[in-house]
Amino acid sequence: MFSQPRDETRRYVCRSGQDFGGCGSMSVIAPPLEDLVAQSVLIRLDSPALSKAMDKASADENESLELSELIRLDAEQLDELSGLYADRAITATEWRNARAKIDARLVANRRSLSNLRGNRELNALVGQGLILTKKWQDLNLTRQVAIVKTLVDHVRIHTPTQRGRRDFNLDRVEIIWRL
């Protein structure tokens, strides 16, 4: 969905056409959606569900160390592989095939490690929802977005149940949490 003004009201629109790929027929009013997401994030920071998810995440510290070691080993293997190719010990086809497998592992392990490390930034915010609620409007947009992105994977907007309805319908919004 893309932000787009309409009748002096900003909306998120599922745009169709070249470079968009959306349906072109669904929209939602932006300000109440953004407020709902922000308030949900602030409530989530003080929730037992987040605390429980964070407990599991701290248990993942060993996994983080293991992933870092796997990434280091794959980087070393890429260096070794380039040396083998430079010494003409392997063909270009062999190099490409080996490189593709190592790169796939690197991408997967780096993504997993990034997800685990994102939890550390969240530690300082857990239990601070009420305090942040009072300060939210004073935070710059970059900080607000960073907090939301730390907790929210994505927001799903469901099809309206009543056609032509122009007001904000809370039932259409589903927040998918990272933690």
C-alpha positions in Angstrom: 0.0 0.0 0.0 1.2 3.5 -0.8 0.4 6.8 0.9 -1.7 9.1 -1.3 -3.8 12.2 -0.5 -7.4 12.2 -1.4 -9.8 15.1 -0.6 -7.4 16.6 1.9 -7.1 13.2 3.7 -4.1 11.1 3.4 -4.8 7.4 2.7 -3.0 4.2 2.1 -4.0 2.8 -1.2 -3.5 -0.6 -2.8 -2.3 0.8 -6.1 -2.6 -1.1 -9.3 -0.7 -0.5 -12.5 2.9 -0.8 -13.7 5.4 -0.9 -10.8 2.7 -1.4 -8.1 1.0 -4.8 -8.5 -1.9 -4.1 -6.1 -5.6 -4.5 -6.6 -6.4 -0.8 -7.1 -9.6 -1.0 -5.2 -8.8 -0.9 -1.5 -7.7 2.0 0.7 -7.6 3.0 4.4 -7.5 6.4 6.1 -3.8 6.9 7.2 -3.9 9.0 10.4 -6.2 6.7 12.4 -4.3 3.6 11.1 -1.0 5.1 12.1 -2.4 6.0 15.5 -3.7 2.5 16.0 -0.4 0.9 15.1 1.5 3.3 17.4 -0.8 2.8 20.3 -0.7 -1.0 19.8 3.1 -0.9 19.8 3.2 1.1 23.0 0.7 -1.3 24.7 2.7 -4.3 23.4 5.9 -3.0 25.1 4.2 -3.5 28.5 2.5 -6.8 27.7 3.3 -10.2 29.2 3.3 -11.6 25.6 6.3 -9.5 24.7 8.1 -10.3 27.9 7.6 -14.0 27.2 8.9 -13.6 23.6 11.9 -11.6 24.9 12.7 -14.4 27.4 12.8 -16.8 24.5 14.9 -14.3 22.5 17.5 -14.1 25.2 17.8 -17.9 25.2 18.8 -17.4 21.5 22.1 -15.8 22.4 23.9 -19.1 21.9 22.3 -19.3 18.5 23.7 -15.8 17.7 27.2 -16.9 18.6 26.8 -20.1 16.4 25.5 -18.0 13.5 28.4 -15.6 13.8 30.9 -18.5 13.6 29.1 -20.0 10.6 29.2 -16.6 8.8 33.0 -16.3 9.6 33.6 -19.9 8.3 31.7 -19.2 5.1 33.6 -16.0 4.5 36.9 -17.9 4.9 35.6 -20.6 2.5 34.8 -17.9 -0.1 38.4 -16.7 0.1 39.7 -20.2 -0.2 37.4 -20.8 -3.2 38.7 -17.7 -5.0 42.2 -18.9 -4.4 41.4 -22.3 -6.0 39.9 -20.6 -9.0 42.9 -18.2 -9.3 45.3 -21.2 -9.1 43.2 -22.9 -11.9 42.5 -25.8 -9.5 38.7 -25.5 -10.3 36.8 -24.4 -13.4 34.5 -21.4 -13.6 31.5 -23.6 -13.5 32.7 -25.3 -10.3 33.5 -21.9 -8.8 30.0 -20.6 -9.6 28.2 -23.6 -8.3 30.2 -23.6 -5.0 29.8 -19.8 -4.7 26.1 -20.0 -5.1 25.8 -22.6 -2.2 28.0 -20.6 0.1 26.2 -17.3 -0.8 22.8 -18.9 0.0 24.1 -20.0 3.4 25.5 -16.6 4.1 22.3 -14.8 3.2 20.2 -17.1 5.4 22.6 -16.9 8.3 23.0 -13.1 8.1 19.2 -12.7 8.0 18.8 -14.9 11.0 21.5 -13.1 12.9 20.0 -9.8 12.1 16.7 -10.9 13.5 18.3 -12.1 16.7 20.3 -8.9 17.1 17.3 -6.7 16.6 16.0 -8.1 19.9 18.9 -6.4 21.8 17.7 -3.0 20.8 14.2 -3.9 22.0 15.5 -4.8 25.5 15.7 -1.1 26.5 12.1 -0.5 25.5 10.4 -3.5 27.1 8.2 -2.3 30.0 8.6 1.4 28.9 5.3 1.6 27.0 3.6 3.9 29.4 6.6 6.3 29.6 6.9 6.3 25.8 3.2 7.0 25.4 3.8 10.3 27.2 6.8 11.1 25.1 5.6 9.7 21.8 4.6 13.0 20.1 7.9 14.5 21.1 10.0 11.7 19.4 11.1 12.5 15.9 9.5 10.4 13.1 12.7 8.4 12.5 12.7 7.2 16.1 9.0 6.4 16.1 9.4 4.4 12.9 12.4 2.5 14.4 10.4 1.5 17.4 7.4 0.4 15.3 9.7 -1.6 12.9 11.4 -3.3 15.9 8.0 -4.8 17.0 5.8 -4.9 13.9 6.6 -7.3 11.0 3.7 -5.9 8.9 0.1 -4.7 9.0 -2.5 -6.5 7.0 -5.6 -4.5 5.9 -8.6 -6.7 5.2 -11.2 -6.1 2.6 -14.1 -3.9 3.9 -17.2 -5.7 4.9 -19.4 -2.8 3.8 -18.8 -1.3 0.4 -18.6 2.5 0.2 -17.9 2.9 3.9 -15.6 6.0 4.3 -14.8 6.0 8.0 -12.0 4.0 9.7 -12.9 0.5 10.5 -10.8 -1.0 13.2 -11.9 -4.6 12.3 -10.0 -4.4 9.0 -6.6 -4.0 10.6 -4.4 -6.9 11.7 -1.0 -6.3 13.1 1.5 -9.0 12.6 4.2 -8.9 15.4 7.9 -9.7 15.0 7.9 -10.6 18.7 
